[in-house]
Amino acid sequence: MAKMLKGEVGIVPALDIDSHDQLELVVRETSKREGVAGYKLGLTSVMRFGLKESMRRLRDLTDLPILYDHQKAGPDMPDMATKYTAMCKDAGVDGLILFPVAGPTAVDAFVGKAIHAGIVPVVGGEIPVSDYGVSGGGYMLDDVLDRILARAVAIKANHFVLPAHDVGKITRWSRWIAANVQSSVVLLTGFGALGGSIETSFVAAEACPRRFAIVGRLITGAKVPGDAAARMFEQMQATRALASR
């Protein structure tokens, strides 16, 4: 049974770290801190050790939920979903970050196979870079995430990842999710240099009571990662208190 992210709001440190010693330091520093709800495991460790070994090493350090980010798995042939999900299930991951931009059948396959396997699909489709969408000079339709969300919700997804830098989009997507999904969970990503802030993004996403921040270098690059995570959680708590007045 997949573990769920702990709490109503919290921090999910992104372990996109190429040194296992540094990864171990970050996890040991943060795993017992209030507000740390889980971890995002990325390709840097997995390419060095393999997914199963990376998960074994993490499980020696923490029992918090682990979301695996295969650097946005999902833009692939739909029939790869069965193999991919089976390997992730075997490794013991709790959730998969999926960007199924390859089309509706990719959404059905990757999201559907994760749900069937008892793994939480965390569904997204937009990254916080200025030239991602067509209007910014990129290649993706500007409403790509709208389309993906609608399709994913139709097959019972309820965890979503949104870019934190655009409060207008966060507000619109969060309100749509809240209106169409029971027990929804929103994860926000792209803080610091990527343009997002806890204060603005968490207010924008307030339609969804359960919301979390995926945070990388602001925590993993800090002198004391646990203190950095604690400060961000305090910002969340303060933001929630102001919003409830």
CORGI-V931874 format. One record per pair of residues at least 4 apart in sequence whose C-alpha atoms are under 6 Angstrom apart, sorted by the first residue. I is the first residue (numbers start at 1). J is the second residue. If there is no record, write none. Layout:
I|J + I|J
//
This chain:
2|94 + 2|119 + 3|65 + 3|94 + 5|37 + 5|38 + 6|37 + 8|210 + 9|210 + 9|211 + 9|212 + 10|35 + 10|36 + 10|37 + 10|212 + 11|35 + 11|36 + 11|37 + 11|212 + 11|213 + 12|37 + 12|38 + 12|39 + 12|213 + 12|214 + 13|39 + 13|214 + 13|215 + 13|216 + 14|40 + 14|215 + 14|216 + 15|40 + 15|41 + 16|42 + 16|44 + 17|44 + 18|44 + 20|24 + 25|29 + 26|225 + 27|31 + 29|226 + 30|226 + 35|233 + 38|64 + 38|65 + 38|66 + 39|66 + 40|66 + 40|67 + 40|68 + 41|68 + 41|69 + 42|69 + 43|47 + 43|70 + 46|50 + 46|51 + 46|54 + 49|53 + 49|54 + 52|91 + 65|94 + 66|93 + 66|94 + 67|94 + 67|95 + 67|96 + 68|96 + 69|97 + 72|98 + 72|99 + 73|98 + 73|99 + 74|98 + 74|99 + 74|100 + 75|100 + 75|101 + 75|102 + 78|106 + 78|109 + 81|85 + 81|109 + 81|110 + 88|93 + 94|119 + 95|119 + 95|120 + 95|121 + 96|121 + 96|122 + 97|122 + 98|122 + 98|123 + 99|124 + 99|125 + 100|106 + 100|107 + 102|106 + 105|109 + 106|110 + 107|111 + 108|112 + 109|113 + 111|121 + 114|119 + 114|121 + 115|119 + 122|159 + 122|160 + 123|160 + 123|161 + 124|160 + 124|161 + 125|145 + 127|163 + 128|163 + 130|136 + 131|136 + 131|137 + 131|138 + 132|138 + 133|138 + 133|139 + 133|140 + 133|141 + 133|142 + 134|138 + 134|139 + 134|140 + 134|141 + 145|149 + 148|152 + 149|153 + 152|157 + 153|157 + 158|184 + 159|184 + 159|185 + 159|186 + 160|186 + 161|186 + 161|187 + 161|188 + 162|188 + 163|188 + 163|189 + 163|190 + 164|188 + 164|189 + 164|190 + 164|196 + 164|201 + 165|195 + 165|196 + 167|201 + 167|204 + 169|173 + 170|174 + 170|204 + 170|205 + 171|204 + 171|205 + 174|205 + 174|207 + 175|207 + 177|181 + 178|208 + 185|210 + 185|211 + 186|211 + 187|211 + 187|212 + 187|213 + 188|213 + 188|214 + 189|214 + 190|194 + 190|196 + 191|195 + 191|196 + 191|197 + 192|196 + 197|201 + 198|202 + 199|239 + 216|220 + 217|221 + 219|225 + 219|228 + 220|225
//
